[in-house]
Amino acid sequence: MRYYLLLLFAFFSCLVSAQQTDIVDFKRAEATLYVDLSKFEIRGTIVYTFDILKDTKYVSIDSKNLTIDYLKINEIENLINLPNMKKFDGQILGNFKISKDNKLTLNYHIKPQKALYFTEKENSYQVWTQGQGKYTSNWLPSIDDMNDKIEFDLSIIADEDYYVISNGKLLNIEENNGFKTWHYDMQHPMSSYLVALAIGKYNKKEITSKSGIPIQLYYYPDDSAKVEPTYRYTKQMFDFLEEEIGVPYPWQNYKQVPVKDFLYSGMENTSCTIFSDDFMIDAISFVDKNYVNVNAHELAHQWFGDLVTETSGTHHWLQEGFATYYALLAERDIFGNDYYYWQLYQYFKELEAQEQAEQSTALLDPKSSSTTFYKKGAWVLHVLREKVGDKAFKTAVKRYLNKHAYDNVETNDFISEVEKASKMDLSNFVQVWLKNKALPIKEMKEALQSNETSAFLLTIEEHPYLTYRTDADDNYIPSSLVTQLPEGFYPIQVAVLKEALSTSEYPTYNDLVKEAFASKNLHLRQTLALNMSEIPEDFQQDYETLLKDQSYVTIETALYNLWANFPRKRNEYLEQTQSVFGFNDYNVRTLWLTLALATQDFQTDKKQDFFEELVSYTNPKQPFSLRQNAFGYLSSIGVFNEEALKHLIEATKHHNWRFKSFAKSLLENLSEDDRYQSIISNLQNNSNPIQD
């Protein structure tokens, strides 16, 4: 088949609509990319195989601000070598007839502005992608429309010192003159926003699921001690979800890759989850901040989002609600039924607060909040399962996934399967739970009453002094943390203790506090740290024991409160915690440095060292969470040097919008301070313009 291509390209610069899937079907993409780590640049060739389903005057592919060096469709070439045709952001116009297995070849280069990020980590580089909401077409010519699913096979060329990770199975690695080419193969199609690439200095641990799927757990070479606490329960959750969902894991393998300064907690790229390295934790961190929920959530997306994908944002709950629900089921398998209902209760309270703020929306509203898509979506599935029964629910989920595998779905595709399996009319359920923006609070409370833990938490809201039992005259008896509570689950004990600490006239206040201090429950003891900012002298010695707890949140809070309440013992508290750093954001260490600087008679000969260490944590090579802590503490003591201000100006250009917003706000405040105005002005004049 010959094509009479016009040498004409329509340039719309981000206004180009995605290719209509009923006209042109892109089936396979074979890309070879060279990643230049020093120039922050991608050079590549991509070959698309596509079918023309209907006669059309154009073929469209999404590409944001990249430079096309060469273009060919089948055997007809167009060398893009004119200056005004370098930027390719549009449609290829021509006379295209119905046909199969056509080839579109593009050679291009680009310095991506988003969706693919170059970061520095220590003395090396790191590259990672985030296509959802950012569009993969910012670094790889592709189809942004999630309804066009394509098999992506990537070959990546990078410096030989780096590890390259992408979707699918690694077929082989070729070595050539200081570089390696990593060939990855996918067997099934996916939406382009799920294409993944991560490059960095990594080691890996490989485990195997019960069904034989290889699970590759990546980590930085210095983080071998963090592998177990970070990836704890991974195999158990994988095996559980395969059995619970009833559909085998749909990809060749599963990889998890931590990266620096990621935009979110994690992203469910097909077969290759990328997540924030803030979740690479040591054993102490696990009690306060762990990867379990994010791990389960992104894994559940491999079925709900990757295997079956929403047709549009109207049906976004089919991805996020399902992933949230199945992650919670996986956690229930680990932590028990009380944990499951406690989390449902937490979701309920968050949704209720949204309702009270008059911000509720329908679940099928594409503009709904994450709270609605995630938390209400999970609630819908919980209540629906209770309504139709386990057997019908699981049958419907299995049929839904198998019927629409590697395709796109709408809400009715799922609901119709549930109706068939249960032989129920769910039109009223859909109206109440999916289409109505009002939260069905009564029904949610009734659902929570079926579990003793969540029922008690509801009771706590309604009765003073958190009573659980009554005497013969129906008078409420103040609860003990141990003897009169449902057995064993700490959130109820924490709730009782928090109420006692916030109510000075609470009966048996002293007994409850003493009982909590004497317990070995880290959550109870942390509640004391967080809710007793003014420490009575009667509890001083008990409170001091919190500095030895295996919890960085407890140590951080206890250190500050003890330092504030008992000035005469400040040196002792600082000496006791001098070697504690805390999470990856150094929450304890940055606080410690600030308090050490503010304590006049503490190690006076090291004050400058303390200040310089705090400033060093603002450096762009550090993770943004640590930098934000350091900037915040420098602001609290009101001292910035030129180095810190220079780093702050750089932070206003950061790719993470939350950190960038924080930096801009702080810089604006400092610019109004007479001590810093001229320094900031000079630094800004000598640096690149700050970009929004």
PLY file of the C-alpha trace (Angstrom):
ply
format ascii 1.0
element vertex 692
property float x
property float y
property float z
element edge 691
property int vertex1
property int vertex2
end_header
0.00 0.00 0.00
1.38 3.35 -1.03
0.69 6.63 0.77
0.82 10.07 -0.76
2.05 11.98 2.23
1.91 15.71 2.22
4.96 17.44 3.60
2.74 19.22 6.04
2.51 18.96 9.78
-0.14 20.61 11.92
1.39 22.05 15.04
-0.86 22.52 18.02
1.65 22.46 20.92
-0.11 20.40 23.58
-3.55 21.03 22.06
-3.31 17.99 19.82
-6.02 15.53 20.68
-5.04 11.91 21.20
-5.46 9.49 18.33
-9.01 8.15 18.09
-8.87 4.42 18.76
-11.73 3.66 16.38
-9.73 5.09 13.45
-6.11 4.14 14.10
-4.95 1.35 16.40
-1.33 1.52 17.58
-0.40 -2.04 18.54
3.31 -2.24 19.29
6.18 0.12 20.04
9.84 -0.88 19.77
12.08 1.83 21.17
15.84 2.14 21.50
16.83 5.02 23.75
20.16 6.47 24.78
19.98 8.23 28.14
22.68 10.89 28.44
23.05 11.31 32.20
25.39 14.29 32.00
23.28 16.29 29.54
19.88 15.27 30.97
18.88 14.26 27.46
17.14 11.37 25.68
18.05 10.36 22.13
16.01 7.62 20.60
14.35 5.74 17.82
10.85 4.38 18.15
9.05 2.18 15.65
5.27 1.87 15.93
3.21 -0.86 14.33
-0.35 0.30 13.69
-3.55 -0.53 11.80
-5.74 1.94 9.92
-9.30 0.95 10.84
-11.05 3.60 8.76
-9.90 5.85 5.94
-8.47 9.01 7.45
-6.70 12.22 6.51
-4.26 12.12 9.39
-2.33 9.96 11.84
-1.72 11.56 15.22
0.86 10.81 17.87
1.50 12.76 21.07
4.92 14.27 21.60
5.64 17.21 23.87
8.41 19.60 22.81
10.69 16.96 21.38
12.85 17.46 18.31
12.25 15.10 15.40
15.38 14.24 13.42
13.81 11.71 11.06
10.35 10.38 10.24
9.22 7.50 8.04
5.89 5.78 7.45
6.39 2.40 5.83
8.87 3.08 3.01
8.06 6.76 2.55
10.58 9.00 4.28
10.36 12.56 5.44
13.61 13.99 6.71
12.66 16.70 9.16
15.55 19.06 8.52
14.00 22.51 8.14
14.44 24.89 11.12
10.75 25.70 11.40
9.82 21.99 11.40
12.10 20.85 14.20
9.40 20.85 16.87
6.94 18.04 16.25
3.73 18.48 18.22
0.88 17.39 16.02
-0.66 15.38 13.28
0.83 13.79 10.20
-1.54 14.71 7.40
-2.03 12.44 4.41
-4.33 10.04 2.61
-4.46 6.91 4.78
-6.50 3.86 3.72
-7.68 0.87 5.72
-4.65 -1.38 6.22
-2.74 -3.48 8.74
0.76 -3.59 10.21
1.92 -0.18 9.07
5.22 1.16 10.45
5.89 4.64 11.81
9.55 5.33 12.60
10.70 8.40 14.55
14.22 9.48 15.47
14.19 12.24 18.07
15.94 13.90 20.98
14.68 15.85 23.96
15.56 17.26 27.37
12.37 16.34 29.25
10.75 18.98 31.43
8.40 16.55 33.17
7.34 12.89 33.28
11.03 11.85 33.22
13.33 13.30 35.87
17.11 13.43 36.32
18.22 13.70 39.94
21.52 13.60 41.76
22.01 11.03 44.50
25.26 11.34 46.39
27.96 11.18 43.70
25.85 9.60 40.99
22.78 10.24 38.88
19.33 8.77 39.00
16.61 8.78 36.34
12.98 7.86 36.84
9.62 8.34 35.19
6.12 9.31 36.29
3.64 9.16 33.43
0.29 9.32 35.23
-1.01 12.87 35.06
2.26 14.02 33.45
2.11 12.12 30.12
4.81 9.79 28.88
4.80 11.75 25.60
7.06 14.28 27.34
9.98 11.86 26.84
8.70 9.12 24.53
6.49 9.80 21.46
3.35 7.88 22.41
-0.43 7.96 22.67
-1.64 9.81 25.75
-5.14 8.40 25.40
-5.29 5.56 27.91
-7.83 3.77 25.70
-5.15 2.93 23.14
-3.18 0.07 24.64
0.20 -0.78 23.14
2.84 -3.41 23.72
5.96 -1.42 24.64
9.38 -3.09 24.23
12.21 -0.84 25.36
15.95 -1.11 24.82
17.87 1.37 26.96
21.50 2.42 26.48
23.21 3.86 29.55
26.59 4.14 31.25
27.89 0.70 32.27
28.04 1.70 35.96
24.26 2.02 36.16
21.40 -0.43 36.49
18.44 0.04 34.11
14.93 -1.13 35.00
11.83 -1.04 32.79
8.55 -2.85 32.15
8.52 -6.54 31.34
11.22 -9.16 31.22
14.91 -8.37 30.82
15.95 -10.43 27.81
19.65 -9.64 27.80
22.30 -6.97 28.35
24.80 -6.00 25.65
28.11 -4.38 26.62
29.91 -1.97 24.29
32.71 0.55 25.02
31.67 1.62 28.49
27.94 1.36 27.86
25.30 -1.30 28.31
22.11 -1.85 26.35
19.29 -3.36 28.38
16.61 -5.11 26.31
13.18 -5.38 27.96
10.23 -7.25 26.49
6.50 -6.97 27.24
4.06 -9.67 26.12
0.82 -7.71 26.52
-0.38 -4.16 25.79
-0.80 -1.34 28.28
-1.66 2.36 28.37
1.31 4.63 27.74
1.10 6.34 31.16
2.28 3.02 32.64
5.58 2.92 30.74
8.41 2.95 33.28
12.11 3.66 33.30
14.45 3.82 36.28
18.24 4.17 36.13
20.53 4.27 39.13
22.96 2.45 41.39
21.00 -0.58 42.59
21.29 -4.07 43.98
18.36 -6.45 43.99
16.91 -9.32 45.94
14.73 -11.77 44.04
12.00 -13.88 45.56
9.34 -16.02 43.90
5.60 -16.10 44.43
3.71 -19.28 45.17
2.60 -19.30 41.53
6.18 -18.95 40.25
6.23 -15.22 39.39
9.71 -13.64 39.91
9.51 -10.67 42.31
12.52 -8.35 42.14
13.13 -6.03 45.09
15.60 -3.25 44.33
17.61 -1.26 46.85
20.62 1.04 47.06
23.92 -0.76 47.69
24.25 0.83 51.15
20.71 -0.16 52.17
21.02 -3.93 52.50
19.87 -3.75 56.15
16.68 -1.98 55.03
15.53 -4.64 52.59
13.67 -6.83 55.08
11.76 -4.09 56.96
10.96 -2.23 53.73
9.67 -5.20 51.75
8.24 -7.08 54.73
5.17 -9.19 53.83
5.65 -8.70 50.06
5.42 -12.40 49.16
2.52 -12.96 51.55
0.57 -10.09 50.00
1.35 -11.21 46.45
0.18 -14.77 47.13
-2.89 -13.51 48.99
-3.99 -11.16 46.18
-3.61 -13.83 43.50
-5.82 -16.18 45.50
-8.30 -13.53 46.67
-8.79 -11.95 43.23
-8.98 -15.33 41.55
-7.12 -14.19 38.42
-3.42 -15.01 38.01
-0.97 -12.13 38.09
-1.12 -10.89 34.49
2.50 -9.93 33.74
5.84 -11.72 33.33
7.40 -10.51 36.58
7.05 -7.84 39.26
9.66 -5.24 40.17
9.76 -2.58 42.88
12.21 0.31 42.61
12.85 3.10 45.16
13.82 6.52 43.76
14.85 9.85 45.21
12.42 12.80 45.36
9.50 10.93 43.82
6.34 12.95 43.26
4.05 10.61 45.21
4.22 7.58 47.49
4.29 5.11 44.62
3.21 4.48 41.03
1.87 1.21 39.62
3.71 1.09 36.29
2.98 -2.20 34.59
5.13 -4.90 36.24
7.40 -2.15 37.63
6.27 -0.13 40.64
8.37 2.96 41.33
8.12 4.35 44.85
9.59 7.04 47.07
12.81 5.99 48.77
11.45 7.61 51.94
9.85 4.19 52.38
13.24 2.45 52.46
13.23 2.07 56.22
15.19 0.48 59.02
13.68 -1.84 61.61
12.90 0.97 64.07
10.98 2.99 61.48
8.54 0.18 60.75
6.22 0.92 63.67
5.65 4.52 62.55
6.21 4.58 58.80
6.29 1.52 56.60
5.74 0.51 53.00
3.13 -2.19 53.61
0.01 -0.28 52.52
1.68 1.41 49.54
3.21 -1.93 48.57
-0.18 -3.67 48.63
-1.93 -0.76 46.89
0.47 -0.60 43.93
0.46 -4.39 43.63
-3.36 -4.46 43.48
-3.17 -1.93 40.64
-1.44 -4.55 38.49
-4.95 -5.99 38.06
-7.08 -2.90 38.69
-5.65 -0.15 36.52
-3.02 -2.00 34.51
-4.86 -5.14 33.35
-8.20 -3.31 33.13
-8.02 0.45 32.75
-10.67 3.14 33.11
-11.98 4.70 29.91
-12.01 8.14 31.54
-11.75 9.98 34.86
-15.46 9.38 35.47
-14.58 5.79 36.32
-11.36 6.49 38.23
-12.68 4.67 41.29
-12.39 1.41 39.33
-8.64 1.87 39.74
-8.12 3.69 43.02
-11.11 2.37 44.95
-10.29 -1.20 43.99
-6.58 -0.80 44.77
-7.42 0.73 48.16
-9.91 -2.01 48.98
-7.72 -4.92 47.96
-4.72 -3.41 49.75
-6.86 -3.30 52.88
-7.83 -6.94 52.39
-4.15 -7.84 52.09
-3.42 -5.94 55.30
-6.27 -7.74 57.03
-4.59 -11.01 56.07
-1.47 -9.76 57.90
-2.76 -7.67 60.80
-6.20 -9.13 61.44
-9.88 -8.22 61.23
-9.75 -5.49 63.90
-7.13 -3.65 61.87
-9.34 -3.89 58.79
-12.32 -2.31 60.55
-10.18 0.28 62.25
-8.98 1.42 58.82
-12.55 1.46 57.52
-13.41 3.64 60.49
-10.53 6.00 59.66
-11.74 6.22 56.05
-15.26 6.92 57.30
-14.07 9.78 59.53
-12.10 11.33 56.66
-15.11 11.11 54.35
-17.38 12.48 57.07
-15.06 15.47 57.57
-15.16 16.11 53.82
-18.95 15.98 53.95
-19.09 18.43 56.86
-16.85 20.80 54.92
-19.42 20.62 52.07
-16.79 19.22 49.71
-18.35 15.86 48.97
-18.85 14.78 45.37
-20.29 11.75 43.65
-17.96 8.83 43.10
-18.65 9.10 39.36
-17.66 12.76 39.26
-14.33 12.96 37.39
-13.42 16.01 39.50
-13.78 14.18 42.81
-11.02 14.29 45.39
-8.55 11.51 46.11
-10.42 10.94 49.37
-13.56 10.14 47.39
-11.93 7.97 44.71
-9.76 6.02 47.17
-11.65 5.89 50.48
-15.27 6.02 49.33
-14.40 3.64 46.49
-13.08 1.13 49.02
-16.19 1.58 51.15
-18.43 0.91 48.14
-16.72 -2.43 47.57
-16.91 -3.36 51.25
-20.64 -2.64 51.44
-21.35 -4.23 48.05
-19.62 -7.43 49.11
-21.66 -7.52 52.31
-24.80 -6.99 50.26
-24.31 -9.66 47.58
-22.20 -12.14 49.54
-18.63 -13.40 49.15
-19.33 -15.96 46.44
-21.18 -13.63 44.10
-18.71 -10.80 44.67
-15.63 -12.90 43.92
-17.29 -14.49 40.91
-18.16 -11.07 39.53
-14.63 -9.71 40.03
-13.11 -12.72 38.29
-15.48 -12.48 35.32
-14.97 -8.72 35.07
-11.18 -9.03 34.91
-11.15 -11.95 32.49
-13.73 -10.44 30.16
-11.99 -7.05 29.91
-8.34 -8.12 30.25
-5.92 -5.70 28.54
-8.85 -3.46 27.70
-10.67 -0.41 29.07
-13.71 -0.40 31.31
-16.57 1.68 32.67
-18.41 1.31 35.94
-21.32 -0.53 34.36
-18.93 -3.23 33.12
-18.30 -4.16 36.75
-21.78 -3.56 38.13
-23.37 -5.70 35.42
-21.13 -8.62 36.38
-22.13 -8.26 40.03
-25.81 -8.20 39.07
-25.39 -11.36 36.98
-23.51 -13.21 39.72
-25.85 -12.14 42.53
-29.11 -12.03 40.53
-29.81 -8.67 42.19
-30.92 -5.33 40.80
-28.26 -2.86 41.96
-29.75 0.30 40.44
-30.66 1.73 43.85
-27.23 0.85 45.24
-25.57 2.64 42.31
-27.74 5.70 42.87
-27.00 5.92 46.60
-23.30 5.01 46.61
-22.00 6.03 43.19
-24.18 8.81 41.79
-25.25 10.67 44.92
-22.71 13.12 46.31
-24.19 12.85 49.82
-22.39 10.36 52.04
-24.63 7.49 53.26
-23.52 8.00 56.86
-26.27 5.91 58.45
-25.44 2.88 56.30
-21.72 3.28 56.99
-22.25 3.39 60.76
-24.43 0.30 60.54
-21.65 -1.49 58.68
-19.12 -0.49 61.35
-21.36 -1.87 64.11
-20.65 -5.41 62.92
-17.15 -5.29 64.40
-16.45 -4.78 68.10
-13.48 -2.49 67.46
-15.21 -0.08 65.09
-18.44 -0.25 67.10
-16.54 0.81 70.20
-14.87 3.66 68.33
-18.33 4.91 67.36
-19.42 4.60 70.98
-16.46 6.71 72.06
-17.77 9.58 69.96
-21.14 9.54 71.73
-20.32 9.07 75.42
-18.23 11.16 77.79
-15.24 9.56 79.47
-15.13 6.79 76.86
-17.08 4.29 78.94
-17.43 0.77 77.70
-19.38 -1.02 80.45
-22.06 0.06 82.88
-22.78 -0.92 86.46
-26.03 -2.33 87.82
-27.63 1.13 87.84
-26.62 1.72 84.21
-23.96 4.24 85.19
-20.93 4.37 82.91
-17.72 3.00 84.39
-14.45 4.71 83.35
-12.45 2.33 81.18
-9.17 0.75 82.05
-6.69 0.52 79.20
-6.41 -3.22 79.68
-9.09 -4.87 81.74
-12.28 -3.45 80.25
-11.52 -3.07 76.55
-11.96 -5.41 73.57
-9.00 -7.70 73.67
-5.69 -6.72 72.25
-6.22 -4.00 69.63
-4.31 -0.82 70.45
-6.37 1.89 68.60
-9.14 1.58 71.19
-6.66 1.90 74.02
-5.09 4.87 72.26
-8.50 6.51 71.86
-9.27 6.08 75.56
-5.89 7.48 76.55
-6.17 10.49 74.20
-9.55 11.36 75.67
-8.14 11.07 79.18
-5.19 13.33 78.34
-7.47 15.96 76.80
-9.94 15.95 79.71
-8.46 17.12 82.99
-11.43 15.86 85.02
-11.29 12.42 83.46
-11.88 9.79 86.17
-8.83 7.72 87.07
-6.64 9.99 84.91
-3.48 9.26 86.89
-4.10 5.52 86.88
-4.57 5.45 83.11
-1.42 7.49 82.48
0.67 5.35 84.83
-0.72 2.21 83.21
0.21 3.53 79.76
3.74 4.45 80.81
4.20 1.01 82.35
2.97 -0.80 79.23
5.28 -2.10 76.54
2.91 -0.94 73.82
4.79 1.55 71.62
1.53 3.06 70.37
0.27 3.83 73.86
3.59 5.31 74.88
3.70 7.37 71.69
0.24 8.70 72.55
1.67 9.99 75.81
4.51 11.70 73.94
2.22 13.34 71.41
-0.53 14.41 73.79
1.34 15.50 76.92
3.20 18.65 75.87
3.07 19.97 79.43
4.67 17.32 81.61
3.70 17.23 85.31
6.71 16.67 87.55
5.01 13.54 88.89
5.45 12.00 85.43
8.87 13.40 84.55
10.83 10.21 85.17
8.23 8.14 83.36
8.28 10.54 80.41
12.08 10.42 80.20
11.90 6.69 79.45
10.25 7.57 76.11
13.67 8.67 74.80
14.65 5.00 74.72
11.61 3.77 72.76
12.08 2.08 69.40
10.14 4.81 67.60
11.58 7.87 65.89
8.30 9.77 66.24
8.26 9.12 69.99
11.92 10.09 70.42
11.53 13.29 68.40
8.43 14.41 70.30
9.74 13.40 73.72
13.07 15.16 73.14
11.41 18.46 72.32
8.85 18.28 75.14
11.44 17.34 77.76
13.80 20.07 76.49
10.97 22.62 76.77
9.64 21.50 80.16
12.85 20.90 82.10
15.56 23.45 81.15
18.00 22.27 83.80
18.28 18.84 82.17
18.60 19.99 78.55
22.24 18.96 78.25
21.45 15.50 79.56
18.62 14.99 77.07
20.80 16.18 74.18
23.68 13.91 75.16
21.32 10.96 75.41
20.00 11.41 71.85
23.10 12.71 70.08
23.54 9.65 67.87
19.90 9.29 66.75
19.10 10.42 63.19
15.59 9.05 62.65
13.81 8.57 59.34
15.32 9.38 55.95
14.38 13.02 56.55
16.52 12.97 59.73
13.56 14.13 61.81
15.39 13.54 65.09
18.81 14.79 63.98
17.59 18.09 62.51
15.59 18.79 65.69
18.62 17.82 67.79
20.90 20.24 65.92
18.38 23.04 66.37
18.03 22.41 70.11
21.80 22.08 70.48
22.22 25.50 68.85
19.52 26.96 71.11
21.03 25.55 74.32
23.63 28.12 75.34
25.88 26.01 77.53
25.81 22.80 75.46
29.10 21.95 73.68
29.84 25.62 73.00
32.97 24.80 71.01
30.89 22.88 68.45
28.17 25.44 67.71
29.59 26.31 64.29
29.84 22.61 63.40
26.20 22.11 64.36
25.11 25.05 62.22
27.15 23.93 59.21
25.74 20.42 59.47
22.20 21.79 59.48
22.98 23.97 56.46
24.53 20.99 54.63
21.17 19.24 54.73
19.70 21.97 52.50
21.98 20.91 49.63
20.24 19.86 46.37
21.97 16.48 46.56
19.94 15.68 49.68
16.36 14.32 49.48
13.78 17.08 49.48
12.15 15.82 52.71
15.45 16.32 54.58
16.01 19.67 52.89
12.57 20.86 53.93
13.23 19.88 57.54
16.55 21.74 57.51
15.05 24.87 55.92
12.22 24.78 58.45
14.55 24.61 61.44
16.84 27.33 60.08
13.74 29.47 59.78
12.69 28.66 63.34
16.02 29.88 64.74
16.08 32.81 62.32
19.55 32.24 60.90
20.41 31.71 57.21
23.83 32.02 55.63
24.49 32.63 51.95
24.88 28.92 51.21
21.47 28.08 52.68
19.84 30.96 50.79
21.43 29.78 47.55
20.04 26.29 48.15
16.62 27.77 48.96
16.53 29.66 45.66
17.41 26.42 43.86
14.58 24.67 45.73
12.03 27.04 44.17
12.70 25.27 40.84
12.29 21.73 42.20
10.12 19.24 40.30
8.15 18.29 43.43
5.43 20.93 43.59
4.85 20.65 47.35
8.50 21.25 48.13
8.70 23.98 45.49
5.68 25.72 47.01
7.22 25.50 50.48
10.50 26.97 49.21
8.81 29.82 47.36
6.77 30.77 50.42
9.82 30.71 52.71
11.90 32.70 50.22
9.16 35.29 49.95
9.14 35.71 53.73
12.91 35.95 53.95
12.97 38.51 51.13
11.07 40.86 53.44
13.76 40.52 56.12
16.30 43.37 56.01
19.11 40.92 56.87
18.58 38.90 53.71
17.10 41.20 51.07
20.32 42.22 49.33
21.85 38.73 49.57
18.78 37.12 48.00
18.62 39.78 45.29
22.27 39.25 44.35
21.91 35.47 44.32
18.82 35.64 42.13
20.52 38.00 39.67
23.40 35.56 39.33
21.28 32.45 38.88
18.94 31.14 36.22
15.43 32.63 36.24
13.08 30.91 38.64
10.49 28.95 36.70
6.96 28.20 37.74
0 1
1 2
2 3
3 4
4 5
5 6
6 7
7 8
8 9
9 10
10 11
11 12
12 13
13 14
14 15
15 16
16 17
17 18
18 19
19 20
20 21
21 22
22 23
23 24
24 25
25 26
26 27
27 28
28 29
29 30
30 31
31 32
32 33
33 34
34 35
35 36
36 37
37 38
38 39
39 40
40 41
41 42
42 43
43 44
44 45
45 46
46 47
47 48
48 49
49 50
50 51
51 52
52 53
53 54
54 55
55 56
56 57
57 58
58 59
59 60
60 61
61 62
62 63
63 64
64 65
65 66
66 67
67 68
68 69
69 70
70 71
71 72
72 73
73 74
74 75
75 76
76 77
77 78
78 79
79 80
80 81
81 82
82 83
83 84
84 85
85 86
86 87
87 88
88 89
89 90
90 91
91 92
92 93
93 94
94 95
95 96
96 97
97 98
98 99
99 100
100 101
101 102
102 103
103 104
104 105
105 106
106 107
107 108
108 109
109 110
110 111
111 112
112 113
113 114
114 115
115 116
116 117
117 118
118 119
119 120
120 121
121 122
122 123
123 124
124 125
125 126
126 127
127 128
128 129
129 130
130 131
131 132
132 133
133 134
134 135
135 136
136 137
137 138
138 139
139 140
140 141
141 142
142 143
143 144
144 145
145 146
146 147
147 148
148 149
149 150
150 151
151 152
152 153
153 154
154 155
155 156
156 157
157 158
158 159
159 160
160 161
161 162
162 163
163 164
164 165
165 166
166 167
167 168
168 169
169 170
170 171
171 172
172 173
173 174
174 175
175 176
176 177
177 178
178 179
179 180
180 181
181 182
182 183
183 184
184 185
185 186
186 187
187 188
188 189
189 190
190 191
191 192
192 193
193 194
194 195
195 196
196 197
197 198
198 199
199 200
200 201
201 202
202 203
203 204
204 205
205 206
206 207
207 208
208 209
209 210
210 211
211 212
212 213
213 214
214 215
215 216
216 217
217 218
218 219
219 220
220 221
221 222
222 223
223 224
224 225
225 226
226 227
227 228
228 229
229 230
230 231
231 232
232 233
233 234
234 235
235 236
236 237
237 238
238 239
239 240
240 241
241 242
242 243
243 244
244 245
245 246
246 247
247 248
248 249
249 250
250 251
251 252
252 253
253 254
254 255
255 256
256 257
257 258
258 259
259 260
260 261
261 262
262 263
263 264
264 265
265 266
266 267
267 268
268 269
269 270
270 271
271 272
272 273
273 274
274 275
275 276
276 277
277 278
278 279
279 280
280 281
281 282
282 283
283 284
284 285
285 286
286 287
287 288
288 289
289 290
290 291
291 292
292 293
293 294
294 295
295 296
296 297
297 298
298 299
299 300
300 301
301 302
302 303
303 304
304 305
305 306
306 307
307 308
308 309
309 310
310 311
311 312
312 313
313 314
314 315
315 316
316 317
317 318
318 319
319 320
320 321
321 322
322 323
323 324
324 325
325 326
326 327
327 328
328 329
329 330
330 331
331 332
332 333
333 334
334 335
335 336
336 337
337 338
338 339
339 340
340 341
341 342
342 343
343 344
344 345
345 346
346 347
347 348
348 349
349 350
350 351
351 352
352 353
353 354
354 355
355 356
356 357
357 358
358 359
359 360
360 361
361 362
362 363
363 364
364 365
365 366
366 367
367 368
368 369
369 370
370 371
371 372
372 373
373 374
374 375
375 376
376 377
377 378
378 379
379 380
380 381
381 382
382 383
383 384
384 385
385 386
386 387
387 388
388 389
389 390
390 391
391 392
392 393
393 394
394 395
395 396
396 397
397 398
398 399
399 400
400 401
401 402
402 403
403 404
404 405
405 406
406 407
407 408
408 409
409 410
410 411
411 412
412 413
413 414
414 415
415 416
416 417
417 418
418 419
419 420
420 421
421 422
422 423
423 424
424 425
425 426
426 427
427 428
428 429
429 430
430 431
431 432
432 433
433 434
434 435
435 436
436 437
437 438
438 439
439 440
440 441
441 442
442 443
443 444
444 445
445 446
446 447
447 448
448 449
449 450
450 451
451 452
452 453
453 454
454 455
455 456
456 457
457 458
458 459
459 460
460 461
461 462
462 463
463 464
464 465
465 466
466 467
467 468
468 469
469 470
470 471
471 472
472 473
473 474
474 475
475 476
476 477
477 478
478 479
479 480
480 481
481 482
482 483
483 484
484 485
485 486
486 487
487 488
488 489
489 490
490 491
491 492
492 493
493 494
494 495
495 496
496 497
497 498
498 499
499 500
500 501
501 502
502 503
503 504
504 505
505 506
506 507
507 508
508 509
509 510
510 511
511 512
512 513
513 514
514 515
515 516
516 517
517 518
518 519
519 520
520 521
521 522
522 523
523 524
524 525
525 526
526 527
527 528
528 529
529 530
530 531
531 532
532 533
533 534
534 535
535 536
536 537
537 538
538 539
539 540
540 541
541 542
542 543
543 544
544 545
545 546
546 547
547 548
548 549
549 550
550 551
551 552
552 553
553 554
554 555
555 556
556 557
557 558
558 559
559 560
560 561
561 562
562 563
563 564
564 565
565 566
566 567
567 568
568 569
569 570
570 571
571 572
572 573
573 574
574 575
575 576
576 577
577 578
578 579
579 580
580 581
581 582
582 583
583 584
584 585
585 586
586 587
587 588
588 589
589 590
590 591
591 592
592 593
593 594
594 595
595 596
596 597
597 598
598 599
599 600
600 601
601 602
602 603
603 604
604 605
605 606
606 607
607 608
608 609
609 610
610 611
611 612
612 613
613 614
614 615
615 616
616 617
617 618
618 619
619 620
620 621
621 622
622 623
623 624
624 625
625 626
626 627
627 628
628 629
629 630
630 631
631 632
632 633
633 634
634 635
635 636
636 637
637 638
638 639
639 640
640 641
641 642
642 643
643 644
644 645
645 646
646 647
647 648
648 649
649 650
650 651
651 652
652 653
653 654
654 655
655 656
656 657
657 658
658 659
659 660
660 661
661 662
662 663
663 664
664 665
665 666
666 667
667 668
668 669
669 670
670 671
671 672
672 673
673 674
674 675
675 676
676 677
677 678
678 679
679 680
680 681
681 682
682 683
683 684
684 685
685 686
686 687
687 688
688 689
689 690
690 691
